[in-house]
Amino acid sequence: MNFRATTHHPALILDDVRGAQKMLDGVARMTALEGSRHLTELVGAPVHLKCENLQRTGSFKLRGAYVRISGLTPVERAAGVVAASAGNHAQGVALASSLLGVRSTVFMPVGAPLPKVAATREYGAEVRLHGQVVDETLAAAQRYAEDTGAVFIHPFDHPDIIAGQGTVGLEILEQCPEVRTIVLGIGGGGFAAGVAVAVKALRPDVRIVGVQAEGAACYPPSLAAGYPVSLDAPATMADGIKVGRPGDVPFALVEELVDEVRTVTEDELSSALLLCLERAKLVVEPAGASPVAALLSDPKAFRGPVVAVLSGGNVDPLLMQRILRHGMSAAGRYLSLRLRLTDRPGALAALLATLTVADANVLDISHVRTDPRLGLTEAEVDLYLETKGPQHCADVEETLRAEGYRVIG
């Protein structure tokens, strides 16, 4: 692909994204745009979910990887490609390489989730586990490229990658011509930059809002400084947007074209993932749920119709279990209580009967009868309950107190 160049960065134009769209015809799916009644009611305007979690390989990353590898010369293809990733980019590069007949090597952290490692291998890549964190994995991949001549495929800091990701923007405008706001997650910035290039060229009135995890928000300080700023230790469960420094190429485009960058907390990410699962019946990873988290945290800040991009759905089942528990807790769906009661036969059974009447589901219980803190006729019970929300939690506590139980924590 031919890109116009400036002194600062290769400047992408609409034709570059349209060219990428032609390359991806028959390769990447036009993913569904699903309405969300719940979010529509909260925002007070139509909200649609762009389901890139249902894309091949489970994220938008295939788009950019395929365009990038398609643009290699025959000599470069013969040398093979190498990438470093904990998940989505790895799978995108692996499948794109297989489709194009190019040998691929993907470095992944030693602790990468086994399902992601297995999927990357099944898509055709040679997987090498190296390093405990992605920075170490990235360095190993770059050394491999220098030693072997393989082409390093960066996850976000290249014009071809950005053009490929931008095809999501063209699809949004086709599927929802009346859109007024697009909300999407930002890590290194390649996805947001590509969508912004496509959308702003055709609809400059559309507001584009990027979302970062609060513990890995490299864009707010970078935008304030006017150049990419590195974070010392980015920390978030949303590994898809856990990036310590914006890419040079996407940063210039984000700075120019993205209207706002917001941050969300881990609790908000958990609640958003839970909402996607329960209300939309969609499995979404934390990074993919970040736009929904932004809508939940400040629903009246977005002019509709709104399109929230669910960028990926590759979540490790064990992490999903922890996130769902965290999300339910953040949503007031769990209640932890410590009670004192008289230690007599049938006391515990009576307590459980009271909880049954209160419609609280007991998930765990600990019954302590001998402890120096307790009186001779006292027992202590720790309860972990599943409830229906904050009001139900309050109702359960009130029911217990009304029945004479002493709630001490």
Secondary structure by P-SEA (a helix, b strand, c coil): cbbbbccccccccaaaaaaaaaaaccccccbbbbbbaaaaaaaccbbbbbcccccccccaaaaaaaaaaaaccaaaaaabbbbccccaaaaaaaaaaaaabbbbbbbbcccccaaaaaaaaaaccccccccccaaaaaaaaaaaaaacccbbbbccccaaaaaaaaaaaaaaaaacccccbbbbbbcccaaaaaaaaaaaaccccbbbbbbbcccccccaaaaaaccbbbbccccccccccccccccaaaaaaaaccccbbbbbcaaaaaaaaaaaacccccccccccaaaaaaaaaccccccccbbbbcccccccaaaaaaaaaaaaaaacccccbbbbbbbccaaaaaaaaaaaaacccccbbbbbcccccccccbbbbbbbbbcccaaaaaaaaaaaaaacccccc
